[in-house]
Amino acid sequence: MIEPTDKLSDKALVRLVMQNHRGATAEFIHRYERMVFNLALNLLGDYHDAQEVAQDTFIKAIRSINSFRADSQLSTWVYRICYNTCITHKRKKRLITTEIDYNKHDAMQTTEENEPSQNLQKAMESLSKKDRTIISLFYVDEMPTSEIAQVVALSESNVRVKLHRARKKLKEMLHHYSKNNEINHSG
């Protein structure tokens, strides 16, 4: 008798996915769908594109599950597939022109209770996509720098440097936004 798939280790789960076990395949997707979607959304900035890339990521991962080597964690392997799929998706979309969002001005008008989160969002948007990804993987997904290095194809020391610089830039941007908000609310 096979134990419930949500209790399986990644290694056992991979073995079952290789055997086309439906429950294991569903569990594999369920286990990583949030992380994959968040990474795709972070890199692409568009909800629908992120959904498409997440689906493509799982299709690619399941098709190539036999190539998974346990020398890294399964999550790192899936993240790497997602990261590469995002890059490919962005290259394909470069030819499409973006339209101006006339409602953006209205969306930028803030209320006092939303300012800290909106300031953080604006500060995050000021980072490069790779730096934003590194920050997100480190703080949101709590991934160690060694795994982040594998996902973004950089050395671990380079990831640490980028993480340090991104934190510094975020701190400066948040300080700048909070000063501007103080001025706007006092005037």
Secondary structure, DSSP 8 states (H G I E B T S, - for coil): ----GGGS-HHHHHHHHHTT-HHHHHHHHHHHHHHHHHHHHHHH--HHHHHHHHHHHHHHHHHTGGG--TTS-HHHHHHHHHHHHHHHHHHHHTTS-----TTHHHHH---GGGHHHHHHHHHHHTS-HHHHHHHIIIIIS---HHHHHHHHT--HHHHHHHHHHHHHHHHHHHHHHHHHHHHHHH-
